[in-house]
Amino acid sequence: MTPISIRTKEAIKTGLAMAISYGIAMHLGWDNPKWAGMAVAVISLSTAGQSLNKGAMRMLGTLVALVASLSFLALFSQDRWLFMIFVSLYVGFCTYMVAGKKRVYFWFVSAFVCLLIATSGGADPQNAFYTGLTRAQETGLGILVYALVSVLLWPQSSAGNLDAVSRKLFTVQLKLYRAYCGLITGERTGEKYKALKLQEIQLLGQFGQILMGAQTDTYTVWELRHQWQRFHRQATALMETLERWRESFAAIREIDLTELLPNLKPVFSQIDHRLEQTEGMLKGKEPIQAPPRSNLKTNSEKFFGLTHFQQAAVAVTRAQINDLDRISQSLFDYVQDIKGIKSPDRAPRHTGRHKFDPVLDPDRLAAAFQVMLTMWISFLVWVYINPPGHDMFVFFATLMALIAAMTHLSVSIMFWPFVYGSAVAGILYIFVMPHLSSYTQLGLMIFGVTFGYYYLFWKPQQALIKMAGIGVFIALTSIQNQQTYSFAAYANSAAMIILACTLAIAIQFILGSPRPEKAFLRLVSRFCRHSEFLLSRVALDRDEQRGLVQRWQMLIYRNDLLEIPAKLAVMGQRIDYKLLSGQTPEQVQTLVNSLQAIAYWIKELVEVRELPHADLLVAAALEDLRAWRLTAQEQLRLWADDPALAASQADAIRDRLRTRMSNLEEKMGNALRGLKEGEVNQGEMENFYQILGAFRGLSEGGIDYTKAAEEIDWQELQEARF
């Protein structure tokens, strides 16, 4: 007997849950059973845990939205402008949270349910409480029905997926570590590390999503959720540290590290052995006692025989290898806890709380502003023009902008799925439903339509088509016990969907073209401006005393700087290279990698700037460091304002950066030769070398960026397209 595929099972489960939810709601005589169906449609994911987690978020979001919307109606029912101000602020706050990474679905539901109750309740405040209560009741029904179906019929647990993804992730990270060790010692080439790096990023994202579901459907995962969350954070830290380490290789390429750091290979072997034992535990093997941590030793005679920038590069590399040693030990300990393996000689460790940075994301703020603007313009259109759909026009236009914020996609991508979905729903509503005489027939139609959408559009990249189709079917058919049929009502609703979607698209284009190449250019410009600001604030020739506002601004810019390369990588994948002659995804990815290196070096500079350093050495290098900084800031401004012009001057930019660093090298040599014994302690000397290493890394990163940017046709990217 041929086994049923997962694709077929999930389509059957969703169709069955949809038909049962409609049947129960109609049997109990509830108004708007479509809300129960909508709950089923949006929580149907591949595993029970993910579905239950999404269902819980939907229920909780509905309840929070119910309280918020009824509060606004109670407080401002006599003043529609004040009412809309508070509703838009609430929806804007939810949108900011939706565009983030945590509890996205909770905030999405909280925003659109509040908006639904507010718009319908604002037009009919006497029924607002009933509308909200019915919404919560039928949402709970849909969640309960799908939960029972998913648990009783072909249940799938997330725990197995969690174990599998954690093994794959750690195997990839171990391979990356070994590849980088081979690069630094010259024993291997780095041809495969780019593919491994991409796998690592994808697996980290999958791990976070599966962990949320596994915590819901598997008790043992719930019991160990804190350990799993710490493992996730340390795996992320390992990824970042490995990349910062790799970016420093250019500065030490000509240095024989095996002679300079005598125990380098033993330390590499210890880290490798510890990571290998961690991988084995994730695969179910008993660990052999991992080696204790040990710091790198330095051959002082050979170290002081290097140039000052080489000494700085070695100091940075040594600090990064020590960080890798620490992270590998933490991962080993956390996996021991997860697997329940006791180690009698393991030293106690402090597990501090995850650091919270109160920073704002410019892209999330822009998304919130776009949703609020869409809401206000559609509201004004409703008040002064009264379009098809009336209050639902406001709801649907704002919902389109909200979905775009959650999925990080253009609203225009949603236009045709909704148009086609409206056409299919219209055929069923006009030509099929009037001939149905019992719920058996209606239930079979509901099951068949749901099964068809979920079976045909089962791939992740087709999720938008699936949700648009099933959502429009539920909305336009508006199935109830006392069913009425009106072509005028259907045409009015379909026109409302098309007009609302058109308005949301127009507003998005007014605020800034959502085309990937235009978004790419805006992100590059913002990266350069943020880099210029941070360099001006961490300069050694400036007073490091900063006020609270400036410190917060630095924190915002630094975090945004680290996020931008990942956003650029996504935009680079979405660019239609058929429209760009001579441009390739590889060229864009090389550019993004160079920006990632610059971001890491600026982060390094911000961190080491706070360490105590030798004032005598700072004073000697101050003038040349200032000249280097001003040169870098000038070039960053040029790259932000006119990348095409900056690319044409790339050779001159590289020469200026090399000249500045050469002058700084010479000045440092003179200063160090003039030092007397005891004037500078070893710790201050090492910290200053780390600062120099960060400056050197930034210069190398800037030179690599200019080389990558020369290969990009910036004028073609800037051309207007329709």
N, C-alpha and C positions, 0 to 999 in steps of 0.2 A: 504494500500500500504506500502510495506516494505521500510523504509528510507534507503538512500544510506549512507554507512559508510564513515567516514573521509578518511580512507585508500583508498577507491575506488575513492572518489572525487579528492584527491591529485594526484593519478595516472592518472586519466582522464585529469586533468588540465595540468599536465606536458607533457603528450603525445600530447595533442592538441596544446600547445604552441610550442613544438618541431616541429610538422608537419607544422604549420603556418610559423614559422621562416625559415625553409628550403624552403617552397614554395615561400615566398616573396623574399628571397635572390636569388633563381634560376630564378624567373620571372624577376628580375632586371638585371640579367646577372652578378652578382658579383662572383668573384673568391672565392673559399674556403668557401662555405656556412656552412661547418662544424663548423666554429668558432661561428656562431650564435647559432647553436645547442648546442655547449659546454657551452655557456653562460646560456642557459635555464637549462641545466642539473645541473650546480653547484649552481644556486641560488634558486632552488626549495625547499623551506622549508615549514613548516606546517602552517604559518600564512602570510598574505600579508605583514605585517610590517617587519617581519624578512626577507622575500624574497626581499622586496624593499630596505631594509637596505643593504643586501648582494649585490644586484644589483648595488646600488650606490657605494659601496666599490669596486666592480669589475670594474665599469666604471672609477672611479677615479684612481684606481690602474693601469688600462690600459693606461690612459692618462699620468700619471707620468712615467710609464715604457717607453712609447713612447718617451717622451722628453729625458729621461736618455739614452736610447739605441742609439737614433739618435745623441745625443751629443758625445757619445763614438765613434761612427762610423765616425763622422765628425772630431774629434780630433786625432784619432789613426788608421785611416783606412790603413795607410802605415806600421804600426808596429803591427803585430798580437800579440806579446808577451805583449807589453804595453797595447794593447787593452784588452787582456784577464785579465791582472792584475786589471784594473779598473772595468771591468765587474764582476770579481769574488769578489772584495771588495764590490761592490754594492749589489750583491746577498747575500754575507755573512752578510752585515748589515741588509738586509731585513729578512734574516733567523733568526737573533737574535731577531728582533721584532716579527716575526711569532711565536717563541717559548714562547712569553710572553702572556699577557691576554687582551691587548687592540688593537683594529683594526687589529686583526689577519688576516682576509681575505684580507684586503687592502694590507698589506705587502706581503702576499702570491701571490696575482695577480701581484703586482708590480715586484716581483722577477721573476716569471716564464714567464711573458710577455716580460720583458727586456731580459731574457735569450733566448726566442724564436726568437725575432727580431735580437738580437745580433748574434746568431749562423747562422740563415738563411741570415741575412744581411752581416755577415762577409764573407760568401761564395759568396755572390752576392751583393756587396755594392751599385750597381747602382739601384737595386730594393728595397733597404732597406726602403726608405721613403714610397714607395707604399705599401710594406708589412705591415708596421706599421699602415699606415692610414686605410688600408682595415681591419686590425685586430680591430682597434678602432671602425670603422663604423659598422662592423657586430656584434661586442660585444654589441654595443648600440642597434642594432636591436633586438637581443635576449632578452636583459633586458626589452626593451619597450614592446615586445609582451607578455612576461610572466607577466609583471606588469599589462597589460590590462586584460589578461585572469584571473589573480588572483583577480583583483578588481571586474570584471563583473560577473564571474562565481563562485558561492559559496564562497563569500569573508569571510575571518575570521579575526577578529580584535584581536590584542594583549592586548588591554586594559582590557578585561574581565579576561584574564589569569594573567595579572599583579596584578589586585585586588585580585584574588583568591590565588595566590602564596604569596602575601604580608600577607594576613590573615593567611594562613597556617604557614608561617615562624614565625609570631609574636606569634601565639598560641603555637607553639613548644617552642619558647624562654621563654614564660611565664611559661609553664610547667617545663622547665629546672630550671628556677629561683625558683619556688616553691619546686621542688625536692631538690635543693641545700640548701634552707632554712630549709627544713626538716632534711637534713643531719647534718647541723651545730648545730641545736638545739636538735638533737637526737630524733625527733618525727617521722621520716620516715627512711626507708631503701633506698639504692641507686640502686636497682636492675634494674630500667627502664631507668636510665639516659643515659646509653651507646647507646641505640636505639634512644633516643631523640637527642643525640648529632650527630649521623650519619644523621638523618633527617634534622637537622639544617644546616649541611654543604652542603647537597644536595640542599636544598631549597634556600640557599644563592646563590649557583651557578646558579640555574634556574632563580632566580630573576634578576641577572645581565644580563643574556642573553635575557630574555623577555623584560626587560626595554629598551634595545637597539632597539628592534623591535617596541615596543609601542610608542617610541618617533617618529617613522617614520609614522605609520599609524593612529595615534590618535592625533588630534590637542591639546586637553586638556592636554594630557600627555606631549606633547612638551612644552606647556606653563609652566608646573610645573616640568620640567625635573631637574632643580637644586635642588628643594625640594626632589624629588624622589632620586636623587643621594646622597644627604646628609642623607636621611633616610637609604639608602643602607650602607653608611659608618658607621653610628651610630649602625646599626644592626650588622655589622661586629665587631665594637668595643665592643658591648654588648657580643657577642660570646666569644671574646678573654678575656674580663674581667671576665666573668663567669667561664671560664676554669682556669684562674690564681687564682681566688678565691677558686675554688674547690681543686686545688692542695695544697692550704695552710691548708686544713682541718686536715691533719695528724699532724701538729704541735700544733693544739689547741684542739685535741680530748679529752684531759684530763682536760680541763679548763671549768669551768662553766661560759659561756659567759653571761648568763642572769643576774647573780649577778654582774659580772665585768662591763658590759655595761648596765646600768639600762633601757635605752630607746631602747634597741636592737629590741625588738618585735614591738614597735610602728614604728620604722624606717622601719623595714621589711614590716609592714602593709602599710605604706605610699608608698614605692616603688611598692609593689604589687598592690595597688589601682591605682597608676599612670599607671602602665603597663596594668592593666585591662581596664582602661578608653581608653588607646591607642588602645588596641585590639577592643574595642567596636566601636571606630570611624572608624577603618578599615572595620568593618562590617556594617557601615552605621548608627550607633546609635549616638544620641546626648550625648556629654560628661557631666558628673557632674564635677563641679570644682575640679581639682586635688589638693591634699594637697601641701603646700609649702615645699621646701627642708629644711632638718634639719640635723645637724651633730650629730654623736654619742657622748654621754657623758660617761665619765669613772669614776668609783668608785676608787678614788686615793688610799684609804687605802688597798683595795683588790689588786689593780694593783701592788703596791710596795711590796706586800707580795708574789708575784710570783717569780719564778727563772728568771734570766736575759734573757734566751732564750725564756721563755714563754712570758715575756714582749715584746720581739722583735716580736714574732709571733702575739701577739695581735695588735701591732702597724701596722704590715703589713695588717692584716685582716681588721682593722678599715679603713685604707686608701683605700682598695679595695671596701668596702661597700660604702664609700663616693663616689668613682668613679661610682659605680652602680647607686647611687642616682642621680648623675649629668647626666649620660647617659640616664636614664629613663625620666628625665625632657626634655632633648633635643629631644628625640623621640616623646614625647607628643606634643611638640611645632611644630615639623616638620609635624606631621600628621594633626595637626590643620590647618597648612598652606595648605596642600594638599587637605583637605576636605573643605577649605574655611570657617572655623569656626573662628570667631573673639572672642578674649578674652580681654575685656577692661582693666583688671588688670594684664595682663601679662607683665612682665618686659622685656625691650628690651634686645636683646642678639646680640653678635657679631658673624657673620658667616664668619670665616676666610677661606682663600683658603686652598685647600687640599695640605698638605705638600709633596714636591717633593724631593725624595732622589736619588741623582745621583750615583746609585750603579750598579754594574755588577753582573749578575747571572752566576755562573760557568757552569751550565747545558746548558744555552742558548748559551754561548760562545762555548761550546763543539759541540752543534748542528750546529752553524755557521761554525766552522772549518771542521766538517764532510762534509757539503754541498760543501764548497769551495774545499776540497780535492777531493771529487767525481767529481766535475766539471773539475779540472785540470787533473786528471788521465784519465777521459774519453776524454778530449781534446787531450791529448798526444796520446791516442790510435787512435783517429781519424786522427791525423797528420801522425803518423808513421805506422799504420796498415790499416787504412781505413775500419772499420767494416761495417756490413749491416746498412743501414739507414744513413750513413755518418754524416752530421751535426746533424740529429735528434737523433743519438746515444748519443751525448753529452747532448742534451736537455732532453731526457727521463731519462737517468741515474741520472742527477742532480734533475730532477723533483721527482723521487722516494725518494731521500734523503730529499728533501724539504717537501714532504708529511709526511714523518716519523717525521720530526721536528715539523710540525704543529699538528699532531695527537698524538705525544709522544708514537709512537708504533715502533716496529721493522720493518725494510724493508722486512724481510723474510715473514711476515704475508701477504704482498701484492702479493707475487709471484704467488700463485695458483689462486687467483681471476683474475689476468691478464692473466694467461694461459687459464683458462676456458672461460674468455671473448673473448680471441683471437680465440678459437675454435668455439664459437657461431657465432662470426662475420664472420669467414671464411666460415661457412656453408651458411649463408645468402648471402655473397658476391659471392660465386662460384655457388651455386645451385638455389638461389631464384632471385636475382637481374637481371640476364640476361634475365629472362622471363617477366620482368615488362616493359610495353610499354607506360605508361602515368604517370603523377604525381599523379593522383588519386590512382593508385595502389601503387606507391612508398610512397605516403603520408600515406596510410593505413599501410604499412609495418613499417614505422618510428613510427607511433602512436602505433602499436601493440607491437613492441619491447620495446619502452619506457614505455608503460603501464605495460607490463609484468615485467620488472625490478623493477619498483616503487611499483607494487602491491605485488610481491613475497618477495622482500627484503625491507619491510617497517619499520622494527624495527630499533631503533637507533644503536644497536650493529651490524646491517647488512649494515650500510651505506657504508663501504669500498667496500663490494662486489657489491653493487648497482652502486657506482661511477666508479669502475674499469670496470664493464661490459658495462655500457653505454658509458664510455669514449673510451674504445677500439673499440666498435661498430662504434662510430663516426669517429675515426681516421683511422681504417682499411678499412671501406667501402668508405671513401673519396668521398662522393656523390657530383657530379657536373653536369652541363648541358650536357657537352660533356663527358659522362661517358665511361670509358674504363675498360676492365677486363683483369687482368693478374695474373695468379697463381704465377708466379715468383715474381711479385711486392708484392702480399700478403705474400708469404713465407718470402721474404726479410724483410718486416715490422714486421712480427711475430717473426722472429729470432732476429731482433733488440731489440724488447721489452724484450724478454727472456734474451738476453746477457746483456742488460743495467741493468735490474733488478738484475741479478747475480753479476755484478760488484758492484752495490750499496750495496748489501748484504755483499760481501766480505770485502769492505772497512769498513763497520760498525763493523764487527767482528774483523778486525785488530785493530781498535781503542779501542775496549773493548767489551766483550760479551754483547749483548743486552738481554740475558736471565734475567728474573725478579729476580731470586735469586742472580745472580752476580751483577746486578745493586743495589739490596738491600744491599749487603755487601759493595759496594763502597760508598753508601750513609751513612751507619753507620760509616765507617772509616772516611769519611769527616766530619761528625758531631762531632766525638770525637776530630779530629785535630782542627777544628774551636773552639770548646769549650776550648781546652787547650790554644789556642792563646788568646782568650778573657779573660780567667781567669788570664793569665799572665799580661794583660794590664790594668785590673781594680783593681789590687791588691793594698791594702792600704800601703804596704811597698815599693811601687815604686813611682817615681815622676810622677804626673798626667799630667805634661806638655807634650803634644804630638804634633808632626808636622802634616802638612796637609796630607801627604801621609799615615801616620799611622792612623790618624783619618778616612780617607777614607777606609783604609783597615779594620778597626774595624767596620765601617758601613756596608761594604760588607759582612763580616763574620757574623755579628749579624742578618742581614736580611736573609742571606742564612740559618742560624741556625733555624730561625722561619719557613722557607719554607720546610726544609728537612723532618720533620715528616709527612707532608701532602703527599710528594712524596713517602715516605716509605709506607704509608698506601695504596697508589695506587699500588705500586710494590707488597705489601703483598697480595693484592687481585688477582694479576696476576700469582702468584706462583702456579705451579702445585703440589699440596700437595700429589697427588698420587705417585709422584716420591720420596717423602720424608717420610720415615717411622717414625711414632710417632709425626710428627709435625702437628699442627692445626692452622687454621687462628686465633683462639682466642689467642693462645700463641704469635703469631706475633703481633697482635693488642695490647696486653698488653705491649709488648716491645716498640711499637711505642708510646703508651700513656706515658710511663715513660720517653722517650726521649722528648716528648712534654713538660712534666713538667720541665725537666732540661732546655729546651730552654726558657720557661717562667721565670724561676728563674734567669737565666743569664741575660735576658733582664731587669728584676727587679734590679739586682745588678748593671748593667751598668747605669741605670737611677738614682738610689739612690746614686751611687758613686759620682755624680756631686753635690749633696746637701751639704750645710755646716754642718760639724759634729764636735764633741768635740775632740780637739787635745789630751787632757789629756787621754781620754778613748782609742783613737786610739793608742797612745804610749804604754799604758798598755797592749793592746791586740795584738800589732804588731807582736811579736815573735810567738805567737800561731797561728795567722792568716796566717803568712808566712809558718809555718809548715803544716797547713791544706792545703794551696794552693799548696805547692810542692807535698804533698801526692796525691791530686786530679789530678794534672797535670801528675804525674807519672802513675797513673792508666788509665788516658785517653789515654796516649801514648800507653800503653799496649793494651787497647781495640781497638785502631786504627790499630796497627800492627798485633796482633794475638788474635782475640776474643776468640778462643778456649782455649788458655792458660789462658787468663784472666778469663774466666768462671770457669776454674778449681780452681782458687784461689779466688773465690767469697767470701768465709767465711772470709779469711784473709783481704780482701779489706774492708769488712763491719766492722770488728773489728778495723781496723786502722782509719777509718773515725769516728767511735763512740768514740774512744780514743781521737782523736784530738779535737772533739767537747766537750768532757767532760773536757779536760784540759783548753779549752778556757772558758768554763762556770766557772770553779774554779778561773781562773785568773781575769775574769770580776767581780766576787764577791769581791775579795780582793781590786780591783781598786775602785769600787763604795763605799765600806766601808771607804776608805781613802779619799774620796772627801770632801772638805769643802763647806759650803753653799755659793752659788754665783759663784763657779768656773765654772759651766756648766749651761747654760740656758736650759729651757724646750724644745725649738725648736731643738737645737743641740742634746739633749738627745734623742728625738723621732726619729730624722734622723739616729742617730747611731743605735738605736734599729731596724730601718728598714734595715740597712746594715746587722746587725746580723741575722735578720729574713731571709734575702736572703741567707746568708751563711747556715743557718739551713735548709732552704728549699732545697738548692742544695745538702746538705748532705743526706737528706731524699730521694730526687730524685735519687741520685746516688745509695743508698741502694736498692731502689725499682727496679732500672734498673738491678743491679746485680742479684736480685732474679728472674726477668723475663728472663734475659739472661741465667741463669742456665738451664732453660727449653728448650732452643734452641740447636739443634745439629749443631754447627758451622762447624764442619768438613764435615758433609754431605752437607751443603750449599756450601762449598768450592770445592767439588768434580767436576771434569770436566765432562761435558755431551755433547753429539753430537746429 
